[in-house]
Amino acid sequence: MIGRIVRPILRLALLGAAVSVVAAPAGAAPSLDTHRIARDRFGNDAPWYEDRIPFFESADPKLDAVYYYRWSLFRAHQRDLGADGYISTEFLDDVGWQLEPYASLNDATGFHIGEGRWLRDRRFADDYIDFMYRRGNDRHFTDYMADSVYGRFLVDGDKAGATRHLAAMRRLYAAWNDHFDTSKGLYWVEPLLDATEYTISSIDASGGKDGFRGGDSFRPSINAYMYANARAIARLSTLTGDTAGAAEYAARAAAIKARVQASLWSEPLGHFIDRYKVDNAFVKYWTPIRGRELVGYLPWTFDLADDDAKFAGAWTHLLARDGLSGPAGMRTVEPSYEHYMRQYRYEGTAPECQWNGPIWPFQTTQVLTGIANLLDHFRQSVVTRGDYMRLLRQYAALHYQGDRLDLEEDYHPDTGRPIVGLARSHHYFHSGFADLILTGLVGIRPRADDVLEVNPLLPGAADPQGLAWFRMQDVPYHGHSVAVTWDVDGRHYRGTPGLTIEIDGRRAAHSPTLSRLVVPIARAAVPPLDRPIDQAVQLVRGAFPKGSASSAIDAENVHDAIDGRIWFFPELANGWSSAKSPAASSAKVSAVQWYSVDFGKPVNVSRAELAFFADDKEFAAPRSLQFQIWDGERWKPLGAPATIPVANGITTVGWTPVSASKVRVSFPQAPTKRTRLVEFKIF
């Protein structure tokens, strides 16, 4: 820490594995000092995390660092839409194919909800689900959103919240009939709209000349998604007492499962593969593709595949060095494919996204989820718990760029270095990680009944991929707070050796060894959600509310302070950045800058939240704030208390409620520095 400036992202990478515990109740392991951990990991932004996330530590400091980095990634991608609530974005900044004006995309929704279901603050996932079913899911890509909503229910137990969008789920499911071939009983899709452009089917359908568009195929992905969605709708229908609806969608799921296993399993390749829907000079309808792809493991991600040794044999290809196992991560296509790693697409001179070999965190997450299912409830001897931990660590390593944490779009499977080096790629939220730690490593297996099941997917302590200890705490589950502790010999946490489960601070189960523990847990009501509305968000440029500023008045620059986005990553600027303050002979002399919001009508306001970025170089947070309101003729003081703003965190200022059409904040700027107002929220 230098002054008030904290560099949390660097600290994420460098913080060690020191024990951070406080006294525990009788029978429980020592609790982690969450306040200290949050300050060390997130600096001045610590309060956001301290109140919301499950806290974790283990004998592997790099896994810990990536775990906390992924929560900072989640936090950065929460866009406040004002009255429409929060959504999760895929890219930090705008891209040309997003849904306007919201910046939403539906392909990674399953990951976003899968991560967000573990927050103690349920608003983020709840708002996002509401938005996607009201207007956000335009079927730009395939997705498994109904399944992820059901997965959230398995964690929070909120039946009303899970079932309120059943009608929309059914409408969306029916809309995919335009991609259903009744003669085959399977769904088909163009790989680009499956978020996987330049796969075998699209490249070969072009005769090897391209592959961005085209290649319509019956794929394991879309069929696994539609299977999972049908199964989820059936189960949610059961919760509402709709037995006919449940039976209908259960039958749909069963039919897809049967057709995938009968038609998309390749005996020669020993793998689930695509078959062509397209019929042209290069490929023929219903013929199979000519190679193995990582997408062939999605039947396990969604428990579609039968527990059959024949199918389980496909996992040998994932572990094969000349197959889908690259030195740095999982290849999306095997290197034996003719067009493996051939770069077709560029933006200028920078390589663009392709799925013909590169590592993609998207499918890496899906495959690791499939392995967790395989290890948890399939009978097989191909993949071990040591394999799971090795691949999880390999995935974690991709998050590191030297000693800096920054997950990008895709990576070279031989080196682990990013391929797409575009500005949009930084801190990309197109995958999951926290969910893998919670459901895989820690082994919390969410269930619909009143049971807590824990089965950590760790190998024995003698295995080099094992962990001698870990603790996960503050996990919301069925209205309770859960903690899971593993300590191989009892020395790290100074207690009983073995695996321990706590519910609401009291020990509920224990095993001296790593094993499956199943504990009854009475479902408790979830608390109501608090939904304060930020009235300053400008979604449509040029519309009210409107921002204005004292300097650097480029329209996009001004807009960025009220766009509903907050992040403090230095790789990608965010917010209104002022002009530089002139040099001065005295440190007491500085320029005064201001930023104002015009609501276009009188609104009631009672507090503001401001986020300022600082970097020890060009930008510094101001040292004081003054608030004013427009009375129709002039600016007058608002009467807000004196406040010293923080850098790279949230400064909250409250006042007596008042009606105003405009609010302005002004602040003296440090000599030779600029101010970056990341976001100005007004409630």
Beta strands, then each sheet from edge to edge (+ up, - down):
strand 1: 21-22
strand 2: 31-32
strand 3: 55-58
strand 4: 78-80
strand 5: 86-88
strand 6: 180-181
strand 7: 186-189
strand 8: 217-218
strand 9: 265-266
strand 10: 271-272
strand 11: 275-276
strand 12: 346-347
strand 13: 350-351
strand 14: 400-401
strand 15: 404-405
strand 16: 451-454
strand 17: 469-477
strand 18: 480-487
strand 19: 498-503
strand 20: 506-511
strand 21: 517-520
strand 22: 546-549
strand 23: 576-577
strand 24: 592-613
strand 25: 626-630
strand 26: 635-637
strand 27: 649-668
strand 28: 676-682
sheet 1: 1+ 2-
sheet 2: 3+ 17- 18+ 19- 20+
sheet 3: 4+ 5-
sheet 4: 6+ 7- 8+ 11-
sheet 5: 9+ 10-
sheet 6: 12+ 13-
sheet 7: 14+ 15-
sheet 8: 16+ 21-
sheet 9: 22+ 24- 27+ 25- 26+
sheet 10: 22+ 24- 28+ 23-
end
